[in-house]
Amino acid sequence: MRILIVDDNPMNITVVQEMLKRAGYRNVQSASSGDELFKLFGLNERGEDHSDTNMPLPEPEYDLILLDMMMPRIDGITACRALQQSERLRDIPIIMVTAIGDSKKLAEALDAGAIDYVTKPINKIELLARIRVALRLKEEKDWHKERDRRLREELRLAREVQTAALPHPVDEADIAINSIFCPSEELAGDLYAWYRIDEHRYGIAVIDAMGHGISSSLVCMFIASVLKDAMAKLIDPERVVRELNRRALQLQFADQLIQYYYTGIYMLVDVKAGIVEYVNAGHPPGLLLRADKRTERLEGGGPAIGVFDDIQLEKRTIQIGSGDKIVLITDGLIDVMDGEEEEKLDMLFARLAETNGEDAPTIWENDLFSNNSQASRSDDRCLVYMHMKG
């Protein structure tokens, strides 16, 4: 354990060092003033991290600081407050050493970030007991920090895996399919997929799992594996959604009160015939943007997937032609709109229709996915669009 003693009185430093040495603490260093403490930790005279140099700031090398309260120029409370304001240094526990019995000053020191204090003349047994407590707390905090660091690394890796599973854009002579996606966290609860079934037909799906974060993302990865196989083999929208429902009900959780469900819309696009067949399972409707500026909604009734054994579905069919676009969304995009809840979907579709031009995807991305005040919401945002080109 590495301990730093900060005191302007050399005798006090010597006494404390001897106490710690006899107690078995070998790595004990000292600083004779607040100024020396700041210099040691790379702080400027205002107690701020140096920002006027390209040199990396030194990492804290101490597990505990014994800090004298009364020192010239930079006293212990000022130094303690500065250390607490630094993200690099705030996790180092500080025990204030003071000859002052003023309860207000001691309260001020604790408010500044000190975790404990000892009074002069120092009682060896009391000092060592407080040091042991402080070091245990530091050890536990370091363990949690390391665990959090590993978790963040694993989340980043999982995000990369999840992103790699998403499909690449399609840009053929007769059809284009692409997406705009903004997860609210490292891992997303929204999923989109498309698959070329044969020369003329494509399956396109948008899924929104309950919640978001780690649990929803894992459910999404399970759905993705099921969905790709179902699109390739079953093809028909109703059969695909029934298979998704069957597999979702196979998910078993130790807590029987937990049931993961998800909404989804799946459509089969026949480019040659100009026909779209789709099933909507509890999902927000899609929007058909006609080349002649008319709009139609891809409504449809049906419960969410993973709730009922016998799911009641309704397959619908629409005709599409050259220049038509279909837009599929998740409800996180609806929440971007400012207005009454029952009006938000209408407002979103009106905005999509107003900006439906050659550069529509760019406008939609800038308008609905930027990090402005309206778009800063706590849910994933997903938009998938298909364009009939010929």
Number of C-alpha atoms within 10 A of each C-alpha: 13 14 21 21 24 26 24 19 12 12 10 16 21 13 13 16 21 13 18 19 13 9 12 10 14 13 13 18 14 20 19 16 24 26 19 15 22 21 14 12 19 19 21 14 13 12 24 14 20 16 12 7 7 7 8 9 14 11 10 14 13 16 20 21 24 25 30 28 25 18 20 11 10 20 18 26 25 17 23 27 19 20 27 19 15 14 9 15 17 16 19 24 24 25 26 25 25 20 13 13 10 10 9 10 14 20 11 14 23 19 13 19 23 25 17 18 20 19 15 11 10 16 11 15 11 11 19 14 10 17 22 11 13 20 18 13 17 17 14 11 14 15 12 12 13 12 12 12 12 12 12 13 12 12 17 14 14 17 19 13 13 19 13 10 15 14 14 12 11 15 13 11 9 14 19 15 21 20 20 16 20 19 18 18 15 17 25 28 26 32 25 27 21 24 19 15 16 10 9 14 19 21 27 23 24 23 26 29 24 18 17 23 19 17 15 21 23 18 21 26 17 14 19 20 11 16 27 16 14 20 27 16 12 14 18 19 26 22 17 24 26 20 19 20 23 18 16 23 17 9 12 11 10 6 7 7 7 9 14 19 19 26 22 28 27 28 25 24 26 19 20 12 12 15 16 19 18 27 28 29 27 19 26 21 22 24 20 23 22 19 16 8 12 10 17 14 14 20 16 19 16 17 17 20 27 21 16 14 12 9 16 13 19 13 17 17 14 13 12 22 17 15 16 20 22 21 21 25 27 28 19 21 22 21 20 22 19 13 11 9 11 8 12 17 20 13 16 18 19 13 15 20 18 11 15 18 13 9 9 14 19 12 15 17 15 12 16 24 20 13 12 12 8 14 20 14 15 13 23 23 26 24 24 22 19 20 21 22 16 13
